[in-house]
């Protein structure tokens, strides 16, 4: 319980400092970045890019669920594979829920060939790493324009006046 309160306190302090020290557009991008870590694709949805957000969510959630199904709905432990263990931390809220459940070591599901276990762990790791890439896409400079920055949009340059017709000489 102390751990949860500590995490909430740290997140709250960071949020307050961030909101005080940044402009509105940057705050929204920062919130979208954090939300994208919690739920893959949700950062894009927050910025108004619904199709892109739903695409990322559906692909990453399906892959993550399949990998977790193979691994018995337990997170990857350091003993299973140290590289996969680090990679899964990009998965956000789903990893936090699995950690809070107290499950420590992934196990192979009954009825599955043991050769599937490593690919299941790999799916969980890859989803975490791909979610980090999706999160970085939220911080794209074009995303600020999508949420309506305070600067006016650039207009087209004025058209050049038509050239005078050449005079005929006879």
C-alpha positions as CSV (number, residue, x, y, z in Angstrom):
1,X,0.0,0.0,0.0
2,X,2.9,2.3,0.8
3,X,4.4,1.7,-2.6
4,X,1.1,2.7,-4.4
5,X,0.8,5.9,-2.3
6,X,4.4,6.7,-3.0
7,X,4.0,6.2,-6.8
8,X,0.8,8.3,-6.8
9,X,2.6,11.1,-4.8
10,X,5.6,11.2,-7.2
11,X,3.3,11.3,-10.2
12,X,1.2,14.0,-8.6
13,X,4.3,16.1,-7.8
14,X,5.7,15.7,-11.3
15,X,2.3,16.6,-12.8
16,X,2.1,19.8,-10.8
17,X,5.6,20.9,-11.6
18,X,5.1,20.1,-15.3
19,X,1.9,22.1,-15.5
20,X,3.5,25.1,-13.8
21,X,6.6,25.2,-15.9
22,X,5.3,24.5,-19.4
23,X,2.9,26.1,-21.9
24,X,-0.5,24.7,-22.6
25,X,0.4,22.8,-25.8
26,X,3.5,21.3,-24.3
27,X,1.4,20.2,-21.2
28,X,-1.1,18.4,-23.4
29,X,1.7,16.6,-25.3
30,X,3.3,15.6,-22.0
31,X,0.0,14.3,-20.6
32,X,-0.6,12.4,-23.9
33,X,2.9,10.9,-23.6
34,X,2.2,9.6,-20.1
35,X,-1.3,8.4,-21.1
36,X,0.3,6.6,-24.1
37,X,2.5,4.7,-21.7
38,X,-0.5,3.6,-19.7
39,X,-2.7,2.6,-22.6
40,X,-1.0,2.1,-26.0
41,X,-2.6,4.4,-28.5
42,X,-4.5,6.5,-25.9
43,X,-2.0,9.4,-26.4
44,X,-2.9,9.7,-30.0
45,X,-6.6,9.6,-29.1
46,X,-6.1,12.4,-26.6
47,X,-4.6,14.5,-29.4
48,X,-7.6,13.8,-31.7
49,X,-5.9,11.2,-33.9
50,X,-8.6,8.5,-33.2
51,X,-7.8,6.2,-36.1
52,X,-4.1,6.1,-35.4
53,X,-4.7,5.5,-31.7
54,X,-7.2,2.7,-32.3
55,X,-4.9,1.1,-34.7
56,X,-1.9,1.1,-32.3
57,X,-4.1,0.0,-29.4
58,X,-5.6,-3.0,-31.3
59,X,-2.3,-4.2,-32.7
60,X,-0.3,-3.8,-29.5
61,X,-3.1,-5.1,-27.2
62,X,-3.7,-8.2,-29.3
63,X,0.0,-9.0,-29.4
64,X,0.5,-8.3,-25.7
65,X,-2.5,-10.5,-24.7
66,X,-1.3,-13.4,-26.9
67,X,2.1,-13.2,-25.3
68,X,0.7,-13.0,-21.8
69,X,-1.7,-15.9,-22.6
70,X,1.3,-18.1,-23.6
71,X,3.2,-16.9,-20.4
72,X,0.3,-17.8,-18.1
73,X,-0.7,-14.1,-17.7
74,X,2.4,-13.4,-15.6
75,X,5.1,-10.8,-16.4
76,X,8.6,-11.8,-17.5
77,X,11.0,-12.3,-14.7
78,X,14.7,-11.5,-14.8
79,X,15.4,-15.2,-14.5
80,X,13.4,-15.9,-17.6
81,X,15.3,-13.5,-19.8
82,X,17.0,-10.3,-18.7
83,X,16.5,-8.5,-22.0
84,X,12.8,-9.3,-22.2
85,X,12.5,-8.3,-18.6
86,X,13.7,-4.8,-19.4
87,X,11.7,-4.5,-22.6
88,X,8.4,-5.3,-21.0
89,X,8.4,-2.0,-19.0
90,X,7.2,-0.1,-21.9
91,X,3.8,-1.9,-21.6
92,X,2.5,0.5,-19.0
93,X,-0.6,-0.2,-16.9
94,X,-0.9,-3.9,-17.9
95,X,2.5,-4.6,-16.5
96,X,1.7,-2.6,-13.3
97,X,-1.4,-4.7,-12.8
98,X,0.5,-7.9,-13.3
99,X,3.2,-6.7,-10.8
100,X,0.6,-5.6,-8.2
101,X,-1.0,-9.0,-8.5
102,X,2.2,-10.4,-7.0
103,X,2.9,-12.8,-9.8
104,X,6.6,-13.1,-10.2
105,X,7.6,-15.8,-12.8
106,X,6.0,-16.6,-16.1
107,X,5.0,-20.2,-16.7
108,X,4.1,-22.1,-19.8
109,X,0.3,-22.7,-20.2
110,X,-0.8,-26.3,-19.9
111,X,-1.4,-27.9,-23.3
112,X,1.1,-25.8,-25.1
113,X,4.4,-27.0,-26.5
114,X,7.3,-25.7,-24.4
115,X,8.9,-24.3,-27.5
116,X,6.2,-21.6,-27.5
117,X,7.3,-20.2,-24.1
118,X,10.2,-18.1,-25.4
119,X,8.1,-16.5,-28.3
120,X,5.4,-15.6,-25.7
121,X,7.9,-13.8,-23.6
122,X,9.3,-12.1,-26.8
123,X,5.8,-10.8,-27.7
124,X,5.5,-9.2,-24.3
125,X,8.9,-7.6,-24.7
126,X,8.3,-6.4,-28.2
127,X,5.0,-4.8,-27.3
128,X,6.7,-2.9,-24.6
129,X,9.4,-1.6,-26.9
130,X,7.0,-0.8,-29.7
131,X,4.9,1.2,-27.2
132,X,7.9,3.3,-26.5
133,X,8.1,4.1,-30.2
134,X,4.4,5.0,-30.2
135,X,5.0,7.2,-27.2
136,X,7.7,9.1,-29.0
137,X,5.4,9.6,-32.0
138,X,3.0,11.4,-29.6
139,X,5.8,14.0,-29.1
140,X,6.0,14.7,-32.8
141,X,6.1,18.4,-33.6
142,X,3.0,18.0,-35.9
143,X,1.0,16.8,-33.0
144,X,1.0,20.3,-31.4
145,X,-0.7,21.7,-34.6
146,X,-3.4,19.0,-34.2
147,X,-4.4,20.3,-30.8
148,X,-4.6,23.9,-31.9
149,X,-1.6,25.9,-30.9
150,X,-1.9,29.6,-30.2
151,X,0.1,30.6,-33.3
152,X,-1.9,31.2,-36.5
153,X,-1.6,28.7,-39.2
154,X,0.7,29.8,-42.0
155,X,-1.2,31.1,-45.0
156,X,-0.4,30.6,-48.7
157,X,1.9,33.2,-50.2
158,X,0.0,35.8,-52.3
159,X,-0.2,34.9,-56.0
160,X,2.0,36.8,-58.3
161,X,0.2,39.3,-60.6
162,X,-0.2,38.1,-64.1
163,X,2.5,39.2,-66.6
164,X,1.5,41.9,-69.1
165,X,0.8,40.6,-72.6
166,X,3.6,41.4,-75.1
167,X,2.9,44.2,-77.5
168,X,2.5,43.5,-81.2
169,X,4.6,45.5,-83.6
170,X,3.8,45.7,-87.3
